Amino acid sequence: MGPWYYEVVSFDGDYVNLRRTDIESDELNPVALALLPPEIEVGSKVKCEYFQYEVIG
């Protein structure tokens, strides 16, 4: 499944709002903070494959 590419847009409590960058979309995808690597910050580029998230930029 995937890969899908995202950019971290904002933090919202225990969730992080991600925006897809591999397709044209303004929709935000909320993801539980616990599923993401601890080094993420706003503006980080993230790859999701088989529901595993990896910082790529």
Backbone bond lengths (Angstrom), bond angles and torsions (degrees), N, CA, C in turn:
res aa  C-N    CA-C-N  psi(-1)  N-CA   C-N-CA  omega(-1)  CA-C   N-CA-C  phi
1 M - - - 1.449 - - 1.520 108.37 -
2 G 1.291 114.65 128.96 1.451 119.39 179.22 1.523 109.87 92.56
3 P 1.291 118.42 -160.30 1.454 126.35 5.09 1.529 112.84 -79.63
4 W 1.326 114.57 154.43 1.452 122.44 173.46 1.522 107.07 -120.17
5 Y 1.315 115.98 147.06 1.459 121.14 -177.40 1.522 109.55 -117.94
6 Y 1.332 115.06 136.33 1.457 122.01 -175.15 1.521 110.55 -134.23
7 E 1.338 113.60 162.92 1.462 121.82 168.62 1.517 107.21 -122.85
8 V 1.341 117.05 137.13 1.459 121.48 177.48 1.523 107.99 -74.49
9 V 1.345 115.94 121.55 1.461 121.49 -177.36 1.525 111.23 -97.93
10 S 1.338 117.26 -43.74 1.460 120.34 -177.21 1.521 110.69 -163.77
11 F 1.332 114.24 163.20 1.456 122.05 173.73 1.522 107.56 -105.93
12 D 1.329 116.70 140.59 1.463 122.09 -179.40 1.525 108.02 -139.69
13 G 1.325 116.01 83.73 1.461 120.45 -177.61 1.523 110.45 66.91
14 D 1.332 116.38 -121.89 1.465 121.87 -179.70 1.520 112.64 -88.05
15 Y 1.317 116.84 11.74 1.465 121.43 -178.42 1.522 110.73 -124.28
16 V 1.320 114.38 156.02 1.462 122.36 175.47 1.520 106.84 -121.93
17 N 1.322 116.96 133.09 1.462 121.21 177.63 1.522 109.11 -91.44
18 L 1.330 115.05 121.67 1.458 121.89 -179.23 1.521 109.89 -112.91
19 R 1.342 116.36 143.27 1.467 122.45 175.35 1.521 108.22 -116.33
20 R 1.336 116.22 130.67 1.472 120.62 178.53 1.517 109.48 -63.81
21 T 1.316 116.09 139.12 1.460 120.80 177.58 1.523 111.70 -115.66
22 D 1.327 117.40 -9.90 1.463 120.14 -179.93 1.523 112.66 -88.06
23 I 1.331 116.97 -8.28 1.463 122.65 174.06 1.522 108.18 -137.44
24 E 1.315 116.94 162.50 1.461 122.19 176.67 1.522 108.35 -76.08
25 S 1.346 117.40 111.30 1.459 120.55 -178.54 1.520 110.17 -159.82
26 D 1.334 115.93 137.67 1.462 121.65 173.17 1.523 110.87 -102.49
27 E 1.331 116.70 -2.57 1.460 122.03 -177.80 1.526 110.19 -72.30
28 L 1.342 116.01 138.00 1.457 120.89 177.89 1.522 109.67 -98.44
29 N 1.313 115.55 143.34 1.456 122.35 -179.90 1.530 108.09 -113.68
30 P 1.347 118.65 108.33 1.465 119.36 177.66 1.525 110.71 -75.66
31 V 1.328 116.01 131.59 1.465 122.19 -179.50 1.527 107.73 -129.94
32 A 1.325 116.86 137.54 1.462 121.24 178.68 1.528 110.21 -59.59
33 L 1.305 115.58 131.51 1.466 122.19 -179.06 1.528 111.38 -56.02
34 A 1.323 117.56 -33.97 1.467 121.72 -178.54 1.531 112.63 -64.19
35 L 1.335 118.57 -20.69 1.465 121.66 -179.36 1.524 113.21 -84.99
36 L 1.326 116.34 -12.74 1.463 120.99 -174.40 1.528 111.48 -101.63
37 P 1.330 117.17 154.94 1.470 120.37 177.82 1.531 110.41 -61.08
38 P 1.330 118.00 146.81 1.469 121.14 -175.53 1.526 114.52 -66.04
39 E 1.338 118.49 -19.61 1.469 120.61 -175.83 1.528 114.13 -85.90
40 I 1.331 118.43 5.22 1.463 118.94 -177.95 1.518 111.38 -68.76
41 E 1.318 115.54 151.80 1.463 123.40 174.68 1.519 107.02 -150.60
42 V 1.317 116.28 168.01 1.464 120.31 179.13 1.524 108.54 -57.63
43 G 1.325 115.71 130.31 1.453 121.65 -178.56 1.522 114.16 97.84
44 S 1.335 117.49 -12.28 1.470 120.34 178.31 1.522 110.52 -62.98
45 K 1.312 115.99 145.28 1.468 122.51 174.11 1.523 107.12 -97.85
46 V 1.330 115.71 133.36 1.461 121.12 -173.85 1.521 109.74 -130.19
47 K 1.325 115.75 139.49 1.467 121.55 173.76 1.524 107.70 -109.57
48 C 1.334 115.88 135.28 1.459 121.63 176.78 1.521 108.51 -118.63
49 E 1.324 115.56 122.56 1.459 120.92 177.29 1.523 107.19 -140.77
50 Y 1.322 116.40 125.65 1.469 122.07 -176.42 1.530 110.84 53.79
51 F 1.329 116.22 38.67 1.462 124.76 177.88 1.524 113.23 60.78
52 Q 1.326 116.85 24.96 1.450 122.29 170.65 1.520 107.32 -111.61
53 Y 1.327 115.79 128.98 1.455 121.69 -175.49 1.521 110.10 -102.43
54 E 1.337 115.25 139.07 1.461 122.07 -177.88 1.527 108.41 -138.77
55 V 1.334 116.77 131.50 1.461 121.08 176.61 1.523 108.02 -75.00
56 I 1.339 115.60 129.14 1.469 120.06 -179.64 1.525 112.10 -120.51
57 G 1.315 116.92 0.32 1.459 118.84 179.52 1.490 113.04 177.73
